[in-house]
Amino acid sequence: MNPSLHRRLLQFGIAALASVALVACGSDDSDPLKDSSSSKTSSGETIVIGSQDYYSSEIIAEIYAQALESADYTVKRDFKIGQREVYVPEIENGSIDLFPEYSGPLLQYWEPKTEARLSVDVFDALVEAAPKGLNILDQSDATDQDSYVVTREFADEYDLETLEDLAKVDDKLTIGANSELEGRPNGPKGLEKAYGFEPAFTPIEDSGGPLTVKALKDGTIQMAIIYTADPSISKNDLVALQDTKGLFLASHVVPVASDKLDDDAVAIINKISAELTPEGLVALNAESVDKQSPAKDIAKGWLADHDVTA
């Protein structure tokens, strides 16, 4: 089956499980850069760059694309693909050549029973776990860590600081997140194993975006997964509960690349990783969330301020 058709069918199947419509946060679905190719080339081969359907991932992927185009590589953008269960098989089969990933979640995808938790250990294990033909490039200092969040009111009501504290909640407890979380090691079953309680689950397919935040504030759900670099945590006065049992692995921005990238292309991507910082990633995300700037403009501005030439 054609890889693109296979993916679209997978995406359709995942979407059919969702009870809430997909929302693209801070990005423009009519962006002419989506699925587009540049006219420049140095190696004669097109480098296909993918991203999650998540603004942070799309911004970093666009930085990769523009930086490589400036070095005369031919680039095709295949952005907003969806969740890891959809796009990783395309990375593995060579349909996608470069993807901004997150070290811990990707490691847990390939090695669900991994015992690595700290940054260096997770990165080393990820390098070992990567399938043949895929290269894990330099990880960035920038992190976008999964975290379980609750509203300030809910935290105050039950005196919550850690995930352990949720065991004393005597009312209904429901998580809202992308449907894939239900079967992941850090989902409801993982919470039961690590912390002794299993909450209910409801799918909200916007990767911790505005629908998820609204459900939290409305009380439809009591917990959600929102990345720590998401400006909405502070903007909406949400509380990220401490993960004292290490349910979530260290999660640094890390590029996954195919063998198609030559040494010069790899050097450019590694320089981008070296320039990305935790504070810088939050600022990039804020441009998307608060200013509604498109990824291509955010990436262009970031590259103007950072020298990533090989």
LOZA-646027 format. One record per residue (C-alpha): residue number from 1; residue in one letter; chain; x, z, y. Coordinates in pm, whole numbers. Example, Ala and Ser with C-alpha at 12.3 -4.5 7.8 and 13.67 -1.06 7.14 Angstrom:
{n: 1, res: a, chain: A, u: 1230, w: 780, v: -450}
{n: 2, res: s, chain: A, u: 1367, w: 714, v: -106}
//
This chain:
{n: 1, res: m, chain: A, u: 0, w: 0, v: 0}
{n: 2, res: n, chain: A, u: 121, w: -74, v: 353}
{n: 3, res: p, chain: A, u: 273, w: 253, v: 495}
{n: 4, res: s, chain: A, u: 75, w: 229, v: 820}
{n: 5, res: l, chain: A, u: -251, w: 175, v: 631}
{n: 6, res: h, chain: A, u: -164, w: 460, v: 396}
{n: 7, res: r, chain: A, u: -107, w: 690, v: 691}
{n: 8, res: r, chain: A, u: -426, w: 590, v: 866}
{n: 9, res: l, chain: A, u: -623, w: 663, v: 551}
{n: 10, res: l, chain: A, u: -452, w: 1001, v: 523}
{n: 11, res: q, chain: A, u: -531, w: 1079, v: 884}
{n: 12, res: f, chain: A, u: -892, w: 980, v: 835}
{n: 13, res: g, chain: A, u: -919, w: 1211, v: 536}
{n: 14, res: i, chain: A, u: -768, w: 1502, v: 729}
{n: 15, res: a, chain: A, u: -992, w: 1439, v: 1028}
{n: 16, res: a, chain: A, u: -1299, w: 1442, v: 801}
{n: 17, res: l, chain: A, u: -1227, w: 1805, v: 717}
{n: 18, res: a, chain: A, u: -1225, w: 1909, v: 1079}
{n: 19, res: s, chain: A, u: -1524, w: 2067, v: 1248}
{n: 20, res: v, chain: A, u: -1391, w: 2009, v: 1597}
{n: 21, res: a, chain: A, u: -1285, w: 1678, v: 1753}
{n: 22, res: l, chain: A, u: -922, w: 1598, v: 1815}
{n: 23, res: v, chain: A, u: -804, w: 1661, v: 2167}
{n: 24, res: a, chain: A, u: -485, w: 1515, v: 2311}
{n: 25, res: c, chain: A, u: -342, w: 1775, v: 2547}
{n: 26, res: g, chain: A, u: -159, w: 1648, v: 2852}
{n: 27, res: s, chain: A, u: -113, w: 1292, v: 2728}
{n: 28, res: d, chain: A, u: -272, w: 955, v: 2786}
{n: 29, res: d, chain: A, u: -420, w: 779, v: 2480}
{n: 30, res: s, chain: A, u: -402, w: 453, v: 2670}
{n: 31, res: d, chain: A, u: -27, w: 492, v: 2717}
{n: 32, res: p, chain: A, u: 115, w: 139, v: 2682}
{n: 33, res: l, chain: A, u: 430, w: 284, v: 2524}
{n: 34, res: k, chain: A, u: 247, w: 388, v: 2209}
{n: 35, res: d, chain: A, u: 344, w: 161, v: 1917}
{n: 36, res: s, chain: A, u: 545, w: -56, v: 2156}
{n: 37, res: s, chain: A, u: 891, w: -206, v: 2119}
{n: 38, res: s, chain: A, u: 1169, w: -240, v: 2372}
{n: 39, res: s, chain: A, u: 1346, w: -570, v: 2427}
{n: 40, res: k, chain: A, u: 1700, w: -433, v: 2409}
{n: 41, res: t, chain: A, u: 1916, w: -413, v: 2100}
{n: 42, res: s, chain: A, u: 2272, w: -335, v: 2002}
{n: 43, res: s, chain: A, u: 2259, w: -319, v: 1623}
{n: 44, res: g, chain: A, u: 1997, w: -587, v: 1564}
{n: 45, res: e, chain: A, u: 1767, w: -336, v: 1392}
{n: 46, res: t, chain: A, u: 1470, w: -161, v: 1547}
{n: 47, res: i, chain: A, u: 1478, w: 218, v: 1548}
{n: 48, res: v, chain: A, u: 1127, w: 352, v: 1488}
{n: 49, res: i, chain: A, u: 1075, w: 687, v: 1660}
{n: 50, res: g, chain: A, u: 779, w: 904, v: 1568}
{n: 51, res: s, chain: A, u: 617, w: 1217, v: 1706}
{n: 52, res: q, chain: A, u: 350, w: 1466, v: 1614}
{n: 53, res: d, chain: A, u: 13, w: 1453, v: 1787}
{n: 54, res: y, chain: A, u: 140, w: 1735, v: 2006}
{n: 55, res: y, chain: A, u: 260, w: 1699, v: 2365}
{n: 56, res: s, chain: A, u: 592, w: 1881, v: 2316}
{n: 57, res: s, chain: A, u: 688, w: 1658, v: 2023}
{n: 58, res: e, chain: A, u: 583, w: 1345, v: 2210}
{n: 59, res: i, chain: A, u: 789, w: 1439, v: 2517}
{n: 60, res: i, chain: A, u: 1105, w: 1493, v: 2312}
{n: 61, res: a, chain: A, u: 1047, w: 1172, v: 2115}
{n: 62, res: e, chain: A, u: 1009, w: 985, v: 2445}
{n: 63, res: i, chain: A, u: 1338, w: 1134, v: 2567}
{n: 64, res: y, chain: A, u: 1502, w: 1001, v: 2250}
{n: 65, res: a, chain: A, u: 1344, w: 660, v: 2303}
{n: 66, res: q, chain: A, u: 1440, w: 616, v: 2667}
{n: 67, res: a, chain: A, u: 1795, w: 742, v: 2608}
{n: 68, res: l, chain: A, u: 1849, w: 495, v: 2324}
{n: 69, res: e, chain: A, u: 1694, w: 211, v: 2522}
{n: 70, res: s, chain: A, u: 1936, w: 284, v: 2806}
{n: 71, res: a, chain: A, u: 2216, w: 233, v: 2552}
{n: 72, res: d, chain: A, u: 2071, w: -107, v: 2453}
{n: 73, res: y, chain: A, u: 1908, w: -7, v: 2126}
{n: 74, res: t, chain: A, u: 1580, w: -165, v: 2022}
{n: 75, res: v, chain: A, u: 1319, w: 108, v: 1991}
{n: 76, res: k, chain: A, u: 964, w: 115, v: 1862}
{n: 77, res: r, chain: A, u: 745, w: 413, v: 1944}
{n: 78, res: d, chain: A, u: 505, w: 541, v: 1679}
{n: 79, res: f, chain: A, u: 376, w: 853, v: 1849}
{n: 80, res: k, chain: A, u: 88, w: 1098, v: 1795}
{n: 81, res: i, chain: A, u: 89, w: 1051, v: 1419}
{n: 82, res: g, chain: A, u: -60, w: 1384, v: 1318}
{n: 83, res: q, chain: A, u: 57, w: 1675, v: 1109}
{n: 84, res: r, chain: A, u: 357, w: 1718, v: 880}
{n: 85, res: e, chain: A, u: 163, w: 1631, v: 565}
{n: 86, res: v, chain: A, u: 101, w: 1286, v: 714}
{n: 87, res: y, chain: A, u: 426, w: 1190, v: 884}
{n: 88, res: v, chain: A, u: 696, w: 1340, v: 658}
{n: 89, res: p, chain: A, u: 621, w: 1094, v: 376}
{n: 90, res: e, chain: A, u: 676, w: 813, v: 628}
{n: 91, res: i, chain: A, u: 1011, w: 962, v: 730}
{n: 92, res: e, chain: A, u: 1103, w: 990, v: 363}
{n: 93, res: n, chain: A, u: 1009, w: 631, v: 280}
{n: 94, res: g, chain: A, u: 1197, w: 486, v: 577}
{n: 95, res: s, chain: A, u: 897, w: 383, v: 789}
{n: 96, res: i, chain: A, u: 1018, w: 618, v: 1062}
{n: 97, res: d, chain: A, u: 1387, w: 645, v: 1157}
{n: 98, res: l, chain: A, u: 1395, w: 931, v: 1407}
{n: 99, res: f, chain: A, u: 1167, w: 1229, v: 1458}
{n: 100, res: p, chain: A, u: 1192, w: 1551, v: 1663}
{n: 101, res: e, chain: A, u: 1116, w: 1827, v: 1416}
{n: 102, res: y, chain: A, u: 1120, w: 2207, v: 1404}
{n: 103, res: s, chain: A, u: 1373, w: 2358, v: 1166}
{n: 104, res: g, chain: A, u: 1175, w: 2639, v: 1000}
{n: 105, res: p, chain: A, u: 844, w: 2460, v: 939}
{n: 106, res: l, chain: A, u: 1021, w: 2151, v: 805}
{n: 107, res: l, chain: A, u: 1235, w: 2360, v: 571}
{n: 108, res: q, chain: A, u: 924, w: 2536, v: 445}
{n: 109, res: y, chain: A, u: 761, w: 2197, v: 385}
{n: 110, res: w, chain: A, u: 1049, w: 2089, v: 162}
{n: 111, res: e, chain: A, u: 1129, w: 2434, v: 19}
{n: 112, res: p, chain: A, u: 809, w: 2646, v: 25}
{n: 113, res: k, chain: A, u: 981, w: 2941, v: -144}
{n: 114, res: t, chain: A, u: 1287, w: 2947, v: 80}
{n: 115, res: e, chain: A, u: 1420, w: 3291, v: 165}
{n: 116, res: a, chain: A, u: 1602, w: 3170, v: 478}
{n: 117, res: r, chain: A, u: 1469, w: 3323, v: 796}
{n: 118, res: l, chain: A, u: 1744, w: 3335, v: 1061}
{n: 119, res: s, chain: A, u: 1848, w: 3036, v: 1270}
{n: 120, res: v, chain: A, u: 2181, w: 2948, v: 1107}
{n: 121, res: d, chain: A, u: 2053, w: 3013, v: 755}
{n: 122, res: v, chain: A, u: 1745, w: 2800, v: 813}
{n: 123, res: f, chain: A, u: 1950, w: 2512, v: 953}
{n: 124, res: d, chain: A, u: 2200, w: 2518, v: 667}
{n: 125, res: a, chain: A, u: 1919, w: 2528, v: 412}
{n: 126, res: l, chain: A, u: 1743, w: 2240, v: 590}
{n: 127, res: v, chain: A, u: 2053, w: 2023, v: 568}
{n: 128, res: e, chain: A, u: 2069, w: 2092, v: 195}
{n: 129, res: a, chain: A, u: 1697, w: 2029, v: 143}
{n: 130, res: a, chain: A, u: 1682, w: 1694, v: 324}
{n: 131, res: p, chain: A, u: 1615, w: 1404, v: 83}
{n: 132, res: k, chain: A, u: 1880, w: 1137, v: 28}
{n: 133, res: g, chain: A, u: 1897, w: 891, v: 316}
{n: 134, res: l, chain: A, u: 1789, w: 1145, v: 578}
{n: 135, res: n, chain: A, u: 2025, w: 1327, v: 812}
{n: 136, res: i, chain: A, u: 1957, w: 1651, v: 996}
{n: 137, res: l, chain: A, u: 2129, w: 1615, v: 1333}
{n: 138, res: d, chain: A, u: 2241, w: 1899, v: 1562}
{n: 139, res: q, chain: A, u: 1971, w: 2153, v: 1629}
{n: 140, res: s, chain: A, u: 1890, w: 2251, v: 1984}
{n: 141, res: d, chain: A, u: 1884, w: 2597, v: 2134}
{n: 142, res: a, chain: A, u: 1526, w: 2514, v: 2234}
{n: 143, res: t, chain: A, u: 1269, w: 2686, v: 2015}
{n: 144, res: d, chain: A, u: 899, w: 2637, v: 1975}
{n: 145, res: q, chain: A, u: 821, w: 2916, v: 1735}
{n: 146, res: d, chain: A, u: 492, w: 2949, v: 1553}
{n: 147, res: s, chain: A, u: 317, w: 3270, v: 1653}
{n: 148, res: y, chain: A, u: -15, w: 3434, v: 1585}
{n: 149, res: v, chain: A, u: -185, w: 3519, v: 1912}
{n: 150, res: v, chain: A, u: -491, w: 3718, v: 2012}
{n: 151, res: t, chain: A, u: -658, w: 3781, v: 2345}
{n: 152, res: r, chain: A, u: -542, w: 4070, v: 2558}
{n: 153, res: e, chain: A, u: -884, w: 4234, v: 2521}
{n: 154, res: f, chain: A, u: -868, w: 4216, v: 2142}
{n: 155, res: a, chain: A, u: -514, w: 4352, v: 2137}
{n: 156, res: d, chain: A, u: -612, w: 4644, v: 2361}
{n: 157, res: e, chain: A, u: -927, w: 4720, v: 2162}
{n: 158, res: y, chain: A, u: -735, w: 4767, v: 1837}
{n: 159, res: d, chain: A, u: -396, w: 4864, v: 1981}
{n: 160, res: l, chain: A, u: -227, w: 4556, v: 1834}
{n: 161, res: e, chain: A, u: 143, w: 4480, v: 1872}
{n: 162, res: t, chain: A, u: 242, w: 4343, v: 1531}
{n: 163, res: l, chain: A, u: 77, w: 4143, v: 1254}
{n: 164, res: e, chain: A, u: 87, w: 4463, v: 1047}
{n: 165, res: d, chain: A, u: -150, w: 4623, v: 1296}
{n: 166, res: l, chain: A, u: -421, w: 4370, v: 1205}
{n: 167, res: a, chain: A, u: -480, w: 4556, v: 878}
{n: 168, res: k, chain: A, u: -664, w: 4823, v: 1077}
{n: 169, res: v, chain: A, u: -913, w: 4580, v: 1233}
{n: 170, res: d, chain: A, u: -1251, w: 4680, v: 1089}
{n: 171, res: d, chain: A, u: -1440, w: 4376, v: 1214}
{n: 172, res: k, chain: A, u: -1452, w: 4011, v: 1112}
{n: 173, res: l, chain: A, u: -1115, w: 3842, v: 1155}
{n: 174, res: t, chain: A, u: -1098, w: 3463, v: 1167}
{n: 175, res: i, chain: A, u: -801, w: 3234, v: 1227}
{n: 176, res: g, chain: A, u: -844, w: 2905, v: 1407}
{n: 177, res: a, chain: A, u: -580, w: 2636, v: 1358}
{n: 178, res: n, chain: A, u: -521, w: 2284, v: 1229}
{n: 179, res: s, chain: A, u: -677, w: 2243, v: 884}
{n: 180, res: e, chain: A, u: -336, w: 2215, v: 714}
{n: 181, res: l, chain: A, u: -264, w: 2583, v: 786}
{n: 182, res: e, chain: A, u: -515, w: 2695, v: 525}
{n: 183, res: g, chain: A, u: -282, w: 2588, v: 244}
{n: 184, res: r, chain: A, u: 52, w: 2666, v: 406}
{n: 185, res: p, chain: A, u: 273, w: 2966, v: 320}
{n: 186, res: n, chain: A, u: 213, w: 3124, v: 661}
{n: 187, res: g, chain: A, u: -165, w: 3078, v: 648}
{n: 188, res: p, chain: A, u: -434, w: 3318, v: 522}
{n: 189, res: k, chain: A, u: -277, w: 3358, v: 174}
{n: 190, res: g, chain: A, u: 62, w: 3422, v: 329}
{n: 191, res: l, chain: A, u: -84, w: 3690, v: 555}
{n: 192, res: e, chain: A, u: -242, w: 3855, v: 253}
{n: 193, res: k, chain: A, u: 86, w: 3851, v: 62}
{n: 194, res: a, chain: A, u: 301, w: 3974, v: 350}
{n: 195, res: y, chain: A, u: 63, w: 4199, v: 541}
{n: 196, res: g, chain: A, u: -215, w: 4295, v: 300}
{n: 197, res: f, chain: A, u: -516, w: 4126, v: 460}
{n: 198, res: e, chain: A, u: -669, w: 3781, v: 427}
{n: 199, res: p, chain: A, u: -864, w: 3659, v: 730}
{n: 200, res: a, chain: A, u: -1128, w: 3388, v: 727}
{n: 201, res: f, chain: A, u: -1027, w: 3043, v: 843}
{n: 202, res: t, chain: A, u: -1185, w: 2777, v: 1060}
{n: 203, res: p, chain: A, u: -1021, w: 2441, v: 1137}
{n: 204, res: i, chain: A, u: -959, w: 2349, v: 1501}
{n: 205, res: e, chain: A, u: -766, w: 2025, v: 1518}
{n: 206, res: d, chain: A, u: -582, w: 2043, v: 1851}
{n: 207, res: s, chain: A, u: -254, w: 2216, v: 1754}
{n: 208, res: g, chain: A, u: -322, w: 2531, v: 1952}
{n: 209, res: g, chain: A, u: -455, w: 2337, v: 2251}
{n: 210, res: p, chain: A, u: -751, w: 2396, v: 2483}
{n: 211, res: l, chain: A, u: -1016, w: 2400, v: 2208}
{n: 212, res: t, chain: A, u: -823, w: 2673, v: 2028}
{n: 213, res: v, chain: A, u: -778, w: 2877, v: 2344}
{n: 214, res: k, chain: A, u: -1148, w: 2840, v: 2428}
{n: 215, res: a, chain: A, u: -1245, w: 2959, v: 2079}
{n: 216, res: l, chain: A, u: -1022, w: 3264, v: 2122}
{n: 217, res: k, chain: A, u: -1167, w: 3351, v: 2461}
{n: 218, res: d, chain: A, u: -1524, w: 3292, v: 2341}
{n: 219, res: g, chain: A, u: -1469, w: 3516, v: 2039}
{n: 220, res: t, chain: A, u: -1547, w: 3238, v: 1790}
{n: 221, res: i, chain: A, u: -1208, w: 3317, v: 1637}
{n: 222, res: q, chain: A, u: -991, w: 3624, v: 1678}
{n: 223, res: m, chain: A, u: -648, w: 3478, v: 1592}
{n: 224, res: a, chain: A, u: -477, w: 3146, v: 1645}
{n: 225, res: i, chain: A, u: -139, w: 2986, v: 1596}
{n: 226, res: i, chain: A, u: 7, w: 2882, v: 1930}
{n: 227, res: y, chain: A, u: 371, w: 2785, v: 1976}
{n: 228, res: t, chain: A, u: 579, w: 3027, v: 2181}
{n: 229, res: a, chain: A, u: 686, w: 2752, v: 2424}
{n: 230, res: d, chain: A, u: 323, w: 2677, v: 2512}
{n: 231, res: p, chain: A, u: 253, w: 2770, v: 2877}
{n: 232, res: s, chain: A, u: -107, w: 2857, v: 2785}
{n: 233, res: i, chain: A, u: 5, w: 3190, v: 2634}
{n: 234, res: s, chain: A, u: 98, w: 3339, v: 2971}
{n: 235, res: k, chain: A, u: -158, w: 3135, v: 3163}
{n: 236, res: n, chain: A, u: -445, w: 3280, v: 2956}
{n: 237, res: d, chain: A, u: -292, w: 3627, v: 2913}
{n: 238, res: l, chain: A, u: -271, w: 3595, v: 2535}
{n: 239, res: v, chain: A, u: -67, w: 3830, v: 2319}
{n: 240, res: a, chain: A, u: 177, w: 3699, v: 2056}
{n: 241, res: l, chain: A, u: 189, w: 3953, v: 1775}
{n: 242, res: q, chain: A, u: 530, w: 4042, v: 1633}
{n: 243, res: d, chain: A, u: 601, w: 3897, v: 1290}
{n: 244, res: t, chain: A, u: 780, w: 4197, v: 1141}
{n: 245, res: k, chain: A, u: 785, w: 4057, v: 783}
{n: 246, res: g, chain: A, u: 936, w: 3719, v: 869}
{n: 247, res: l, chain: A, u: 632, w: 3510, v: 783}
{n: 248, res: f, chain: A, u: 755, w: 3249, v: 1030}
{n: 249, res: l, chain: A, u: 1102, w: 3103, v: 998}
{n: 250, res: a, chain: A, u: 1333, w: 3037, v: 1293}
{n: 251, res: s, chain: A, u: 1207, w: 2719, v: 1457}
{n: 252, res: h, chain: A, u: 1453, w: 2516, v: 1662}
{n: 253, res: v, chain: A, u: 1401, w: 2160, v: 1780}
{n: 254, res: v, chain: A, u: 1602, w: 1947, v: 1537}
{n: 255, res: p, chain: A, u: 1618, w: 1567, v: 1501}
{n: 256, res: v, chain: A, u: 1563, w: 1410, v: 1160}
{n: 257, res: a, chain: A, u: 1726, w: 1067, v: 1136}
{n: 258, res: s, chain: A, u: 1759, w: 788, v: 884}
{n: 259, res: d, chain: A, u: 2086, w: 620, v: 794}
{n: 260, res: k, chain: A, u: 1986, w: 336, v: 1026}
{n: 261, res: l, chain: A, u: 2120, w: 529, v: 1328}
{n: 262, res: d, chain: A, u: 2483, w: 444, v: 1389}
{n: 263, res: d, chain: A, u: 2744, w: 687, v: 1521}
{n: 264, res: d, chain: A, u: 2676, w: 606, v: 1886}
{n: 265, res: a, chain: A, u: 2303, w: 660, v: 1849}
{n: 266, res: v, chain: A, u: 2363, w: 988, v: 1667}
{n: 267, res: a, chain: A, u: 2597, w: 1100, v: 1948}
{n: 268, res: i, chain: A, u: 2326, w: 1032, v: 2208}
{n: 269, res: i, chain: A, u: 2063, w: 1230, v: 2017}
{n: 270, res: n, chain: A, u: 2305, w: 1517, v: 1961}
{n: 271, res: k, chain: A, u: 2380, w: 1530, v: 2335}
{n: 272, res: i, chain: A, u: 2007, w: 1555, v: 2403}
{n: 273, res: s, chain: A, u: 1988, w: 1849, v: 2162}
{n: 274, res: a, chain: A, u: 2282, w: 2014, v: 2339}
{n: 275, res: e, chain: A, u: 2103, w: 1984, v: 2674}
{n: 276, res: l, chain: A, u: 1763, w: 2117, v: 2559}
{n: 277, res: t, chain: A, u: 1710, w: 2489, v: 2627}
{n: 278, res: p, chain: A, u: 1422, w: 2727, v: 2555}
{n: 279, res: e, chain: A, u: 1342, w: 2756, v: 2925}
{n: 280, res: g, chain: A, u: 1376, w: 2382, v: 2969}
{n: 281, res: l, chain: A, u: 1129, w: 2313, v: 2689}
{n: 282, res: v, chain: A, u: 872, w: 2546, v: 2843}
{n: 283, res: a, chain: A, u: 917, w: 2362, v: 3174}
{n: 284, res: l, chain: A, u: 867, w: 2024, v: 3004}
{n: 285, res: n, chain: A, u: 554, w: 2153, v: 2834}
{n: 286, res: a, chain: A, u: 421, w: 2290, v: 3164}
{n: 287, res: e, chain: A, u: 451, w: 1945, v: 3320}
{n: 288, res: s, chain: A, u: 226, w: 1814, v: 3047}
{n: 289, res: v, chain: A, u: -23, w: 2101, v: 3034}
{n: 290, res: d, chain: A, u: -47, w: 2199, v: 3400}
{n: 291, res: k, chain: A, u: 30, w: 1872, v: 3580}
{n: 292, res: q, chain: A, u: -111, w: 1639, v: 3313}
{n: 293, res: s, chain: A, u: 195, w: 1418, v: 3352}
{n: 294, res: p, chain: A, u: 241, w: 1149, v: 3083}
{n: 295, res: a, chain: A, u: 528, w: 1189, v: 2839}
{n: 296, res: k, chain: A, u: 708, w: 879, v: 2966}
{n: 297, res: d, chain: A, u: 729, w: 1022, v: 3321}
{n: 298, res: i, chain: A, u: 834, w: 1368, v: 3202}
{n: 299, res: a, chain: A, u: 1108, w: 1217, v: 2986}
{n: 300, res: k, chain: A, u: 1230, w: 992, v: 3267}
{n: 301, res: g, chain: A, u: 1262, w: 1290, v: 3501}
{n: 302, res: w, chain: A, u: 1445, w: 1498, v: 3243}
{n: 303, res: l, chain: A, u: 1695, w: 1220, v: 3168}
{n: 304, res: a, chain: A, u: 1762, w: 1175, v: 3538}
{n: 305, res: d, chain: A, u: 1881, w: 1537, v: 3546}
{n: 306, res: h, chain: A, u: 2086, w: 1532, v: 3224}
{n: 307, res: d, chain: A, u: 2378, w: 1315, v: 3124}
{n: 308, res: v, chain: A, u: 2332, w: 1222, v: 2759}
{n: 309, res: t, chain: A, u: 2546, w: 908, v: 2746}
{n: 310, res: a, chain: A, u: 2759, w: 885, v: 2434}
//
